[in-house]
Amino acid sequence: MKHIRRLLDLEPEEARSLIAEALELKKRLKAGIPQHSLAGKILALIFEKPSTRTRVSFEAAMMKLGGQTIFLSSRDLQLARGEPLKDTARVLSRYVDGLVVRTFGQEVVEELAAYASVPVINGLSDKFHPCQVLSDLMTIAETGRNLEKIKVAWIGDGNNMANSWLEAAVLFGFELRLACPEGYDPDPEVLSQARAHASKRVILTRDPVEAVKGADVINTDVWASMGQEEEAEKRREVFAPYQVNRKLLKQASPEAIVRHCLPAHRGEEITEEVLEGPQSVVWEQSENKMWLHAAVLKYLLAR
């Protein structure tokens, strides 16, 4: 059974094919050519964390391919009353054709995948956000850039997105520079594996200028993710030098693009000027979640 618990569940050729398929589906559906590859299929979305883009993009993607969805928040499941995850996985597998889970611990994704007899897709965990990074790479490819030749900068928290960018560097072979404050590094095991297996440099620095110097792509994210609200004030102080602003952007390639997976806190991790500026591809990036999710669902569920 094929699952996407993390990016390294995919082979490099699979990841590239998903991006190519997403671009093709986007082209066909925008041209009004119907796609019915998932007619009769049902996707369950198990969301312990709230979401705007991830939920709507998965639901819209499924519907555009002719399928249907069932949304299940933590209030809708017996998990809150003590039912084991393995029981939930085995029961839901008899009702639906695939599961998307958006949760806190990566162990939830792993256990669901271990017991489900249908594909399980990680829609976000505290450790990884694989489909988001794939859709970000789709957005880069859409600009005509060669994914193997780009220099990518990550500015800010070494969070789930940073971890998935590290795995993407292994799959696609681009140079990755991460600028994180001390004490907010990516997962050490994920970082070590990326450095051991990536074909290009993987750099971790405390200096955002070093990270963006000559970069083709600049990424950032909120300083305090869901579940970290009590740390927000402290994080604002620690991360203040890591804001993506016009001054920092000038250190990158003149043609560099800026991305943020949203929601954005304007004036914190990114300025309004940059977010709404000509080098921002944030809105295309957000749209492409739907197209990439469509490609993932077609690949996993239409077998």
N, C-alpha and C positions, 0 to 999 in steps of 0.2 A: 504494500500500500504506500503510495507516494504522499508525503506530507511536506508542508513548508513551515517548519518550526523556526528556522533561521535560514539565512542566505546560503550557508554552506550545505544545506540539504540539496542544493541544486549543483549540477555540473556546469562548468563555464558555458558549454554549448546550449544547455537548457536555458540559462539565464539570458543569453543573447537572443535565443529564439523567442522567449517571452516578450522581450522588448520589440523585436521585429513584428510579432503577431499583434501586439498592442497598437503599434503604428498603423498596421494594415486594417485592424478593426476600426480604428478611429476614422481612417480614410473612407472605408466602405459605409459605415453607419452615417457619417456626415454627408455622404453622397446619396443617402436614402435607400441604400441597398440592405434589405432586411437580413438579419442573422438569426437563425433558429436552432443553433447547435445545442442549446440547453433546454429545449422544449420538453416539458414533463419532469424536469429536475427541480428539486427543492433544496435550498441552502438555509441552514440554521445559523443565526448570528448570536453568539453567547457573549454578552457585553457586561462585564463587571465594572468597567470604566465607561463614563459617558463619552459620547463622540458626536461630532457633526459630520466631518468629511469622510471618516472611515466607514461609518454606518451607511450614509447616503450613497457613497460611491460604490460600495459592494452591492447594495440593494439595486441601484440603478443599473450597474453592470449586469447583474443577473437578469433583470427584466429586459434589458436590451438584447440579450441572447435567448429570450423566450422562456426563461425559468421564473421561479417564484422564491420568496424568502419568508422565513419566520424569525422574528426578532425576539430574543429572550434576555431580559435583564436579570440581575441577581434576584429581583423580587419575584420573577416568574418561575424560578427553579427551586427544586427541593434541596439544593446545595446548602442554602442558608439554614436548613433544618437538619443538617447532618448527613444527607445522602452522599455516599462516596462518589468521587469523580469517575471512578472506573465504571460504576453502575450507570451514571448519566451518559457516559461515552457509549456504552454498549446498547442502551435503550434508544438513544437518539439516532444511532447508526441504523436502526431498523425502521426509522421514520423518514430520514432525509438522506440526501446524496452527498452532503459535505457540511463541514463545520468551520465557521470562522470564530475565533476566540480573541477577545480583547480583555486583558486581565492584568493583574499585578505581577505575581511570580511566574517566572518561566517554567517552573515545575508544573503549573497547571496545564500549560500547553503540552509539555512532555507526557504527562499522565493521560490526557485526553487522546493524544496520538498513539500511545502505547495500547490503549484498549479499544479505540474506535476502529470500525471496519470500513469507514469512509474517509476521504481525505480531510485532514485538519490543517487549517491555515492560521498562522499567527497574525492577527490583526493589530497587535501591539502587546508587548509585555514590558516589564521594567528593564529587561535585559536586551531585547531585540525588537526592531521594527522593520522586518525584511521587505514587505510589500511597498512601504513608503519609499525606501531607498531605491527599489527597482523602478518605481514610477519617477523618481528624481532622475535616475539615469536615462530613462526614456525621454525626459524633457531635455536633457543634455544632447542626446543623440538626435533629437528633433531639430536642434539648432545647426546640425551638420558637423558637429565635432566628433572626432574619432575617440571613442572611450578609452582606448589603450594609450593614447598620447596626451591626455589631459593631465593637468596638475590641479588637484582638488584640495581646498582648505576647509577645515572644520573649526569654527570659532565658538568657544563656550564650554558648556558642560560635557563631560565624558559620559553621556547618558546612553540610552538604548539606540538612539540614532547614530551616535559616534561608534558604538559597537558594530552596528550593521554596516556603516561605512568602511570599517576595518575589514569586514568580511567581503565587501564589494571590491575592495582593492585587490584581494586575493583572486577573486573570480574574473575580474576584468583587466587587471594588470596596469592600473594607473598609479601615479604618484600621489600619496596622501600625506598632508601635513595637518596635525591637530594642535590647536593652541588651547590649553585648558589650565585653569589655576591649580596650584598645588593642592592636593587633597580632593580634586574633582576629576581625576583621570578616568579613562575608559577601564573596563574590566581588565585586570592584568593578564588573565589567561587568554582572552580574546586578542589583546594587544600582542602578546608573545607569539601566538599562533600566526597572526598576520605578518609579523616581522620575519617569522621563520619561512613562510610560504609565499609571500608576495614577490612578484618579479621586479617591482620598482620600490623605491624608498618609501618607508612609512616612518614619519617623523613626529615625535611628541615634543612640544616646546611650551614654554611659559609665555612666549612673546608672540602676540597676534600679528605683528608686522612681519616677523620671520615666516609665519605660516602663509600669509597672503602674498608674499613677494613673488610677482610674476605668475600668480595663480590664474587659472582659466575659470574656475568655479569657486564661489564662496558660499558656504552653508552656515546657518546658525539656527538656534532654537531657543525656546524660553529658558530662563535661568532657573526657574522652579517648576518642575513638572507636577502632574497630579499626584497627591500624596505627600508633597514636600511643602505645603502651604506654610507650615510653622517655621520653615527655614527661609522664607521669602526675603525678609528684611536683611538677614545676614548675607544671603546670596547676592542681593543687590549691591552690597558693599564690595564683596569679593570679586564679582564679575564686572564691575564698572569699567575697568580697563579693556574689557573684551567686547565692547559695543561695536557693531558693524555700522560705521558711519562714513561720511564722504572722505574724511581724512584717511581712514584705513583703506578704503576702496581705491584710492589713488596709488597704493603700493602694489596693487594687482595688475594683471595684464589690462591694457586699455579696452579690450573686448570682453573682459570678464563678465560673467553673469552671476547674479546674486539670488539665492533661494532661501526660503523659510517654509517649514512644513505646516505652519499655522496651528493654533491661533498665535498672533504676534502681539507682543506688548511694545507698542511704539514708544520710543524714548528710553527703552531699557536695552534689550539685546540688539535692537536695530532702530535706526531713526526713520521717521516718516519720509524724509527726503530720499533715502536709499530704497525703502520698501516700495514707494510709489514712483521711483525714478526709472530712467530708460534702460538701465541694466538689470532691473528686476524681472524675473520670469515667474514670480510667485503664483500668479493666477493661472498661467499655463501649467505650472507644476501641480497645482491643486486639481485642475481638470483632469490631468493625466492619471491621477489615482484611479479614476473610473475606468479608463481605457486599459491600464495595466491590470487592474483587478479583473476585467473582462477576459483578458488573455490568460491569466492565472486560472480562472474558473473554467474556461473552455479546456485548457490543458489538463486539469485535474478531474473534471466532472464529465467530460464528453468521451471518456475512454470506453 
